[in-house]
Amino acid sequence: MGPLSRQQLQTTEPRRGQARYQVIAADLARRIASGEWLVGGFLPSEPGLAAEYGVSRETLRSALRQVEAQGLVGRRKGQGTRVIRPTPVTEFSSRLASIDDLVSYGQTAVRSVLHVEDVTLDAQTARLTGLPAGGGFIRVTTTRQSETDAMRVESWSRIYVSADDWELIQADIHGSERLVADLICAKTDRTIDRVVQRIRATTVPTEAAAALDRPIGALALEFTRQYMDRNDGLFVVVVSLHPGDTFVYETILEPR
């Protein structure tokens, strides 16, 4: 069936609020559904697709991220973009296998900041986060919405940072989809050296129910991610809840 021509892309009016990369993403999804690229096969290279559509590599990558978010393709650095399924999944699926994947996720899920507050960590929160009990911390409550469906909340999170680090990034967080840890690294000499992740089954608490559009006590998955710098210092902790009925977390194990 072939791609939309450059002229078609230029003359196809995006829906209100729709960007050019979204038009390309829809066309890539159409071509996958038509069988142009079969499950298990690979899409053409990024430079090749960018040339086909007459757009920049960055625009093409944004389109591919959206197609990946629909569960149609999987992307691995140095291996290309492989077709996983011909039609989008109805569940939100996350496959995070590296720090690069985390950064990519931050660019494809739209963040909204709900609350910012000074907190004193009690013993229970200190055990959960790995941070020391006491004051001097900022807790930022956020949601992440689907890039393709702004009405669908994929996660509700509480982010813990020091007051000093918050002072550095507070002007940037509202206008950026970058990870909070990434924002801090951009303002300091830190780098994200290691991320420790724990996953547990839990239930939706009262404070998250409205944001997740789930009843109190509904099943949820809780992800706790501790961001360490190269000196093994813990500088950001994110505790995220995902609805248990629509969220899928995928891990791929491969031989070394």
C-alpha positions in Angstrom: 0.0 0.0 0.0 3.0 2.3 0.5 3.4 5.4 2.6 1.6 8.7 2.1 3.6 10.8 -0.3 5.3 14.0 0.8 2.6 16.0 -0.9 -0.1 14.0 0.8 1.6 14.5 4.2 1.9 18.2 3.6 -1.7 18.6 2.4 -3.2 16.3 5.0 -4.5 18.6 7.7 -3.8 17.2 11.2 -6.8 17.2 13.5 -6.8 20.1 16.0 -3.9 19.6 18.3 -2.4 16.9 16.2 1.3 17.2 15.2 2.9 16.1 11.9 4.5 13.1 13.7 1.1 11.9 14.7 0.0 11.8 11.1 3.1 9.8 10.2 2.4 7.5 13.2 -1.1 6.8 12.0 0.2 6.0 8.5 2.9 3.7 9.9 0.1 1.9 11.9 -2.0 1.6 8.7 0.9 0.1 6.8 1.6 -2.4 9.6 -2.1 -3.4 9.7 -2.2 -3.8 6.0 0.6 -6.4 6.2 3.3 -4.4 4.5 5.6 -5.3 7.4 4.8 -8.7 8.9 5.0 -9.6 12.6 8.6 -10.5 13.5 10.0 -8.4 10.6 11.7 -5.1 10.7 10.7 -1.6 9.5 13.1 0.2 7.3 15.9 2.2 9.0 15.1 5.5 10.6 17.1 7.4 7.9 15.1 5.5 5.2 11.7 6.2 6.8 12.6 9.9 7.4 13.6 10.2 3.7 10.3 8.5 2.6 8.2 10.9 4.6 10.4 13.9 4.0 10.8 14.8 7.6 13.6 15.1 10.1 15.0 12.2 12.1 13.6 13.7 15.3 10.1 13.9 13.8 10.3 10.3 12.6 11.5 9.1 16.0 8.5 10.8 17.7 6.2 9.0 15.3 8.0 5.7 16.1 7.6 6.3 19.8 3.9 6.7 19.3 3.6 3.5 17.3 5.7 1.7 20.0 3.3 3.1 22.7 0.4 1.4 20.8 2.2 -1.9 21.2 2.8 -2.4 17.4 6.5 -2.3 17.4 9.5 -2.8 19.7 12.7 -0.8 19.3 16.2 -1.8 20.5 19.2 0.3 20.1 21.4 -1.0 17.3 18.8 -3.6 16.3 16.1 -1.6 14.5 12.4 -1.5 14.9 10.6 -4.9 14.9 6.9 -5.4 14.3 5.3 -7.1 17.4 1.6 -7.1 16.5 -0.6 -5.9 13.6 -3.2 -4.0 15.7 -2.8 -1.8 18.8 -3.3 -3.3 22.3 -6.1 -2.0 24.5 -3.8 -2.1 27.6 -1.0 0.3 28.4 2.2 -1.7 28.1 5.6 -0.7 29.4 8.9 -2.4 28.6 11.7 -0.7 30.4 15.0 -2.6 30.2 17.6 0.2 30.5 18.0 3.8 31.7 17.7 4.9 28.0 14.2 3.2 28.0 13.2 5.2 31.1 14.3 8.5 29.4 12.4 7.5 26.3 9.3 6.8 28.4 9.5 10.2 29.9 9.3 11.7 26.4 6.3 9.7 25.4 4.0 10.0 28.4 2.6 13.5 29.2 3.2 14.6 32.8 0.9 16.8 34.9 2.0 18.2 38.3 -0.8 18.0 40.8 0.8 19.0 44.1 4.2 20.2 45.4 4.8 20.1 49.2 7.5 20.1 51.8 7.4 16.8 53.7 9.1 15.2 56.7 9.6 11.6 56.0 8.2 9.2 58.7 9.8 5.8 59.3 7.4 4.0 56.9 8.1 6.3 54.0 11.8 6.2 54.7 11.7 2.4 54.5 9.7 2.6 51.2 12.0 5.1 49.6 15.4 4.4 51.1 15.7 8.0 52.0 16.6 9.1 55.6 13.7 9.9 57.9 13.3 13.6 58.7 12.8 16.9 56.8 14.4 18.7 53.9 12.5 16.9 51.2 10.0 18.0 48.5 7.3 15.6 47.4 5.9 16.2 43.9 2.6 14.4 43.0 2.2 13.9 39.3 0.2 11.9 36.8 1.3 10.6 33.4 -1.2 10.6 30.5 -1.1 8.6 27.3 0.5 10.6 24.4 -2.2 9.2 22.2 -5.2 9.6 24.6 -4.8 12.6 26.9 -7.9 11.5 28.9 -6.3 8.2 29.9 -4.1 8.4 33.0 -1.4 5.7 33.0 0.2 6.4 36.3 0.0 8.4 39.5 3.3 9.1 41.2 5.0 10.7 44.2 8.5 12.0 43.5 10.9 12.7 46.4 13.8 15.1 45.9 15.9 17.2 48.2 14.8 20.8 48.8 18.1 22.0 47.2 17.6 19.9 44.0 14.0 21.1 43.8 15.2 24.7 43.9 17.2 23.9 40.7 14.4 22.3 38.6 11.2 23.8 39.8 11.1 26.4 37.0 11.5 23.6 34.4 9.4 20.7 35.5 6.0 22.1 34.3 7.2 22.6 30.8 9.3 19.5 30.4 8.5 15.8 29.9 12.0 14.8 30.9 12.5 12.6 34.0 13.0 14.6 37.2 16.4 12.8 37.7 17.3 13.8 34.1 16.4 17.5 34.9 18.6 17.4 38.0 21.5 15.9 36.1 21.2 18.7 33.5 21.6 21.3 36.4 24.4 19.6 38.2 27.4 17.4 37.6 25.5 14.3 38.4 24.8 11.4 36.0 22.3 8.6 36.5 24.6 5.7 37.2 22.1 3.1 38.5 18.3 2.7 39.0 17.0 0.2 41.5 13.4 -0.8 40.8 11.0 -2.7 43.0 7.6 -3.8 41.9 4.8 -5.0 44.2 1.1 -5.6 44.0 -1.0 -3.2 46.0 -4.3 -1.4 46.0 -5.4 2.1 45.0 -5.3 4.5 48.0 -7.8 7.2 48.7 -5.5 10.0 47.4 -4.9 8.4 44.0 -8.4 7.0 43.3 -9.8 10.1 41.5 -6.7 10.7 39.4 -6.5 7.0 38.3 -10.3 6.9 37.8 -10.4 3.7 39.9 -12.3 2.9 43.1 -10.4 2.9 46.4 -9.0 -0.5 47.0 -8.8 -1.5 43.3 -5.8 -3.6 42.3 -2.7 -1.7 41.3 1.0 -2.2 40.6 3.4 -0.1 42.6 6.8 0.7 41.1 9.5 2.3 43.4 12.5 3.5 41.5 15.6 4.8 43.3 18.0 6.9 41.1 21.7 6.7 42.1 24.5 8.9 40.9 28.0 7.7 40.1 29.0 8.1 43.8 26.1 5.7 44.7 24.2 8.6 46.2 20.4 8.3 46.2 19.1 11.6 44.8 15.6 10.9 43.4 12.9 8.4 44.4 9.7 7.9 42.4 6.8 5.8 43.7 4.3 5.2 40.9 1.0 3.4 40.9 -0.5 1.9 37.7 -4.1 0.5 37.4 -3.9 -3.2 37.8 -6.6 -3.9 35.2 -5.1 -2.0 32.2 -1.3 -2.0 32.9 1.1 -4.6 31.5 4.8 -4.6 32.4 6.9 -6.6 30.0 10.4 -8.0 30.6 12.5 -9.6 27.9 15.2 -12.1 28.9 17.8 -12.8 26.3 20.9 -15.1 26.3 24.1 -13.2 26.9 
